[in-house]
């Protein structure tokens, strides 16, 4: 009896091992499918829906997808967001994301793990007319692959257009948004005074609301190439970075402002002389600085090796003339994506070579942006948020 029972038990364990192995193979194969197919697969049966909807599967799908990032380019703001996915110098896919009703033009400020952060001004009544309210921003997190979006709660009242930065981590699909605003002082009589003070507040996807940090030690520098004066910021190695304007010229960076996930602020010196056409990017998770020198028709690419220790990665001639305005710079792995007035170029740091992208179908530009992008199933509201 004992031997028979042991044989039955062993066979049962073997069968269960086969089931587990088959399930792992199934999940592994499924996780490599495009998001559009995965959304369709959710309707096959209840089991498939449960697998695809689980956080473990969402994390696994992102892991595979991040091994093959592409560029997402938004060249021209119009009534429908026309997003172009570019890989190997060609448009591989076009995504459209219809505007929400009654919105001012949307602009993209960052792209992380398949989620985009969008901002736009709100509307207000002024002298009987409906105009843009330049002192406020609506902030949305959207996933163009799943076509879901989340409108964040309204932040604190501001006397001028706020500036933001988006940080992700420490776990997948957790994020914080830092918002710099100008809080108006209130006099004892209850009236707003002319003076104002710049503060910072943070929105956390884990709580779903804003909390005021307090007075900001510095205010991020505004970009002259954005309709809303949005700031060039980048998240790398667990830190958020913005430019701080120079004391002598508000169009040229003077320092770099930093903040970590525990909301500790600091600054980093810039290497040598920079120009108005300076950009912060992330190269394989490291903070990098791209500086275009129009007169010399050169570009310097720096990488931050240690605190306040910059390494000049390369200094090369640009393939475009100095009368071409550099409108945006993005990065993917060891590539730098340049958007100029009339051209699109990629500089490959490994090969030390330039390539021009022939993209006539998106030649028209209006405040263009280009970011590294990877499809994902991530929720716009984070692990515990609700999408609307």
C-alpha positions in Angstrom: 0.0 0.0 0.0 2.8 2.3 1.0 4.6 1.8 -2.3 1.4 2.3 -4.4 0.5 5.4 -2.5 4.0 6.8 -3.0 3.8 6.1 -6.8 0.4 7.9 -7.0 1.8 10.8 -5.0 4.9 11.0 -7.3 2.8 10.9 -10.4 0.6 13.7 -9.0 3.6 15.8 -8.3 5.0 15.2 -11.7 1.7 16.2 -13.4 1.5 19.3 -11.2 5.1 20.1 -12.2 4.1 19.8 -15.8 1.2 22.2 -15.3 3.4 24.7 -13.6 6.0 24.5 -16.3 3.4 24.8 -19.0 1.9 27.9 -17.2 5.3 29.5 -17.0 5.9 28.9 -20.7 2.4 30.3 -21.5 3.0 33.5 -19.4 6.5 34.0 -20.9 5.2 33.8 -24.4 2.2 36.0 -23.7 4.3 38.7 -22.1 6.2 39.2 -25.4 3.1 40.1 -27.4 2.3 43.7 -28.3 -0.1 45.5 -26.0 -2.8 45.7 -28.6 -2.9 41.9 -28.8 -2.7 41.5 -25.1 -5.8 43.7 -24.6 -7.6 41.4 -27.2 -6.4 38.3 -25.4 -8.1 39.4 -22.1 -11.4 38.6 -23.7 -10.4 35.0 -24.6 -11.3 33.6 -21.1 -11.4 34.4 -17.4 -8.1 32.8 -16.8 -6.3 34.8 -19.5 -7.8 38.0 -18.2 -6.7 37.3 -14.7 -3.1 36.5 -15.8 -2.8 39.6 -18.0 -4.4 41.9 -15.4 -2.0 40.7 -12.6 0.7 43.1 -11.5 3.3 40.3 -11.8 2.4 39.9 -15.5 2.4 43.7 -16.1 5.9 43.9 -14.6 7.1 40.9 -16.8 5.7 42.4 -20.0 7.4 45.7 -19.2 10.7 43.9 -18.6 10.7 42.4 -22.1 9.4 45.6 -23.7 12.1 47.7 -22.2 14.7 45.7 -24.0 13.5 47.2 -27.3 12.8 50.9 -26.8 11.8 53.1 -29.7 11.3 56.9 -30.0 7.9 58.6 -29.6 7.8 61.8 -31.5 5.1 64.5 -31.1 6.0 67.0 -33.7 2.9 69.2 -34.0 0.1 70.1 -31.6 -3.3 69.8 -33.2 -6.8 68.7 -32.2 -5.8 65.0 -32.1 -2.5 64.0 -30.6 -0.6 62.3 -33.4 2.2 60.3 -31.9 4.8 58.7 -34.2 6.8 55.7 -33.1 10.2 55.7 -34.7 12.7 52.8 -34.9 15.7 52.4 -37.2 15.1 55.7 -38.7 11.5 54.9 -39.9 8.0 55.4 -38.6 6.8 52.0 -37.4 3.5 53.0 -36.0 1.2 56.0 -35.6 -0.9 56.4 -32.5 -3.7 58.9 -32.1 -4.9 60.1 -28.7 -8.0 62.3 -29.1 -8.0 65.5 -27.0 -10.2 65.6 -24.0 -13.1 68.0 -24.4 -12.6 71.7 -23.8 -8.8 71.6 -23.4 -6.1 74.0 -24.4 -3.3 72.4 -26.4 -1.5 69.5 -24.7 2.2 69.1 -24.5 4.3 66.1 -23.4 6.8 66.7 -20.7 8.2 63.1 -20.2 7.9 59.5 -21.1 8.7 56.6 -18.7 7.8 52.9 -18.9 5.1 53.5 -21.5 3.4 56.3 -19.5 3.4 59.9 -20.8 2.9 63.0 -18.6 0.8 65.7 -20.4 0.2 69.3 -19.3 -2.1 72.0 -20.5 -3.4 75.4 -19.4 -7.0 75.7 -18.1 -9.7 78.1 -19.2 -10.9 81.2 -17.3 -13.3 84.1 -17.9 -11.7 87.5 -18.3 -13.7 90.6 -19.2 -16.5 88.4 -20.6 -14.1 86.3 -22.7 -12.9 82.8 -22.2 -9.1 82.8 -22.3 -6.2 80.5 -21.2 -5.4 80.7 -17.5 -1.6 81.0 -17.6 -1.3 80.6 -13.8 -2.5 77.0 -13.7 -1.8 73.7 -15.4 -3.8 70.5 -15.7 -1.6 67.4 -15.4 -2.5 64.0 -16.9 -0.8 60.7 -16.9 -1.7 58.7 -20.0 -0.9 55.3 -21.6 -1.2 55.7 -25.4 -1.0 51.9 -25.8 -4.0 51.1 -23.6 -5.6 54.6 -24.4 -6.2 55.3 -20.7 -5.6 58.5 -18.9 -5.7 59.9 -15.4 -6.4 63.6 -14.6 -4.5 64.5 -11.4 -6.2 66.6 -8.7 -5.9 70.3 -8.8 -2.8 71.7 -7.2 -2.3 74.7 -4.9 -3.3 78.2 -6.4 -0.3 79.8 -8.1 0.5 83.4 -9.2 2.3 82.1 -12.3 2.6 79.0 -14.5 3.8 76.1 -12.3 6.7 73.9 -13.2 6.7 70.2 -12.8 8.9 67.1 -12.8 8.0 63.4 -12.7 10.0 60.8 -10.8 9.4 57.0 -10.9 10.1 54.3 -8.3 11.2 52.6 -6.3 8.7 50.0 -7.5 7.3 49.6 -11.0 4.3 51.9 -11.6 4.9 54.1 -8.6 5.6 57.8 -9.3 5.8 61.2 -7.7 5.2 64.6 -9.4 7.0 67.6 -8.0 5.1 70.9 -8.7 6.7 74.3 -8.2 4.2 77.1 -7.7 4.1 80.7 -6.7 2.0 81.0 -3.5 0.5 84.5 -3.1 0.9 86.1 0.3 -2.3 87.1 2.1 -2.4 90.4 4.2 -4.0 90.7 7.6 -7.0 92.4 5.9 -7.5 89.2 3.8 -6.3 90.8 0.5 -3.6 89.2 -1.7 -0.4 91.1 -1.6 1.9 91.8 -4.6 4.7 89.7 -3.2 4.8 86.0 -3.7 6.9 83.1 -2.6 7.9 80.0 -4.6 7.0 76.7 -3.0 7.0 73.0 -4.0 4.4 70.3 -3.5 4.4 66.7 -4.4 1.8 64.3 -5.7 2.2 60.6 -4.9 0.5 57.8 -6.9 0.4 55.8 -3.6 -1.7 58.4 -1.8 -3.5 60.1 -4.7 -3.2 63.6 -3.4 -0.8 66.6 -3.1 1.2 67.5 -0.1 3.1 70.8 0.3 6.8 70.4 1.0 7.4 74.1 1.6 9.6 76.9 0.2 11.6 75.8 -2.8 15.4 76.5 -2.5 15.5 77.2 -6.3 13.0 77.4 -9.1 13.4 75.4 -12.3 14.4 77.3 -15.4 11.7 77.7 -18.1 12.2 76.5 -21.6 11.9 79.1 -24.4 10.8 76.3 -26.8 7.6 75.4 -25.0 4.1 77.0 -25.3 3.7 76.7 -21.6 7.2 77.5 -20.6 7.6 73.9 -19.4 10.9 72.9 -17.9 13.5 70.5 -19.3 13.8 67.9 -16.6 15.0 64.3 -16.5 14.8 61.4 -14.0 17.9 59.3 -13.8 19.3 56.9 -11.1 16.6 57.7 -8.6 17.0 61.5 -8.9 15.1 64.3 -10.6 17.1 67.1 -12.4 16.2 70.5 -13.7 18.2 73.5 -14.9 18.4 76.6 -12.7 18.8 79.8 -14.8 22.0 81.8 -14.6 22.1 85.0 -12.5 23.2 87.0 -15.5 20.9 85.5 -18.3 17.6 83.7 -17.6 17.9 81.9 -21.0 21.1 80.1 -20.1 21.5 77.4 -17.3 23.6 78.3 -14.3 23.2 75.2 -12.1 21.3 71.9 -11.9 18.6 71.5 -9.3 18.2 68.0 -7.8 15.7 66.2 -5.6 15.4 62.6 -4.6 12.4 60.4 -3.8 12.7 61.4 -0.1 12.3 65.1 -1.2 15.8 66.2 -0.4 17.0 69.1 -2.6 20.5 69.9 -3.8 22.4 71.5 -6.6 25.1 70.3 -9.1 27.6 72.6 -10.9 27.7 72.6 -14.7 30.9 71.8 -16.6 32.5 74.8 -18.3 30.5 77.1 -20.5 27.0 76.1 -21.6 24.6 77.7 -24.1 20.9 78.5 -24.5 20.7 75.2 -26.4 21.5 72.9 -23.5 19.5 69.8 -22.6 19.4 67.2 -19.8 19.0 63.6 -20.9 19.5 60.1 -19.4 22.0 57.8 -21.1 21.5 54.3 -19.8 20.3 55.6 -16.4 23.0 58.3 -16.0 22.5 62.0 -16.0 23.9 63.5 -19.2 24.2 67.0 -20.6 24.0 67.9 -24.3 25.3 71.4 -25.2 25.0 72.7 -28.8 27.3 75.5 -29.8 25.7 77.2 -32.7 28.7 79.4 -33.7 31.2 76.6 -33.7 28.6 74.1 -35.1 29.7 71.6 -32.5 28.0 69.6 -29.7 29.5 68.5 -26.4 28.0 65.5 -24.6 28.9 65.2 -20.9 28.1 62.3 -18.4 27.9 62.8 -14.7 30.2 60.2 -13.2 30.1 61.3 -9.6 28.7 64.2 -7.6 29.9 67.4 -9.4 32.3 65.2 -11.5 31.6 65.5 -15.2 33.2 63.4 -18.0 33.3 64.8 -21.5 32.0 61.9 -23.5 32.6 63.5 -26.9 32.8 66.8 -28.7 31.8 66.5 -32.4 30.8 68.7 -35.3 27.0 68.8 -36.0 25.8 68.0 -39.5 23.4 70.9 -39.6 24.3 74.6 -40.2 24.4 77.1 -37.4 21.2 78.9 -38.7 19.3 75.7 -37.8 17.7 76.1 -34.4 17.9 73.1 -32.1 14.3 72.7 -30.8 14.6 69.5 -28.7 17.0 66.8 -27.7 16.1 63.4 -26.4 18.0 60.1 -25.8 17.6 56.3 -26.0 20.3 54.0 -24.7 23.5 55.3 -26.3 21.8 57.5 -28.9 21.0 61.2 -28.9 17.9 62.4 -30.9 18.2 66.0 -32.3 15.1 67.9 -33.5 16.1 71.1 -35.4 14.0 73.6 -37.3 14.0 71.4 -40.5 15.7 68.1 -39.7 15.8 65.1 -37.5 19.2 63.6 -36.6 20.5 60.8 -34.4 24.0 60.7 -33.0 25.2 57.2 -32.1 27.8 57.4 -29.3 29.0 53.8 -29.8 29.6 54.2 -33.5 30.4 57.9 -33.2 28.3 58.6 -36.3 25.4 60.8 -37.4 22.3 59.7 -39.3 19.6 61.9 -40.7 16.0 60.6 -40.5 14.0 61.1 -43.6 10.6 61.8 -42.1 8.7 64.0 -44.6 5.3 63.1 -43.3 6.1 64.8 -40.0 8.2 67.6 -41.3 5.8 70.3 -39.9 6.8 71.2 -36.4 5.3 73.2 -33.5 7.1 72.8 -30.2 8.2 69.2 -31.1 9.3 66.7 -28.5 11.0 63.2 -28.8 11.4 60.7 -26.0 12.4 57.1 -25.5 9.3 55.0 -25.4 8.3 51.4 -24.6 4.8 49.9 -24.7 3.4 48.8 -21.4 0.2 47.8 -19.6 0.9 50.0 -16.6 -2.0 51.8 -14.9 -2.0 55.6 -15.2 -2.9 55.8 -11.5 -0.1 53.6 -10.2 -0.5 50.4 -8.3 -3.4 51.6 -6.2 -4.9 54.4 -8.4 -8.1 54.5 -10.4 -8.1 55.6 -14.0 -10.7 58.1 -15.3 
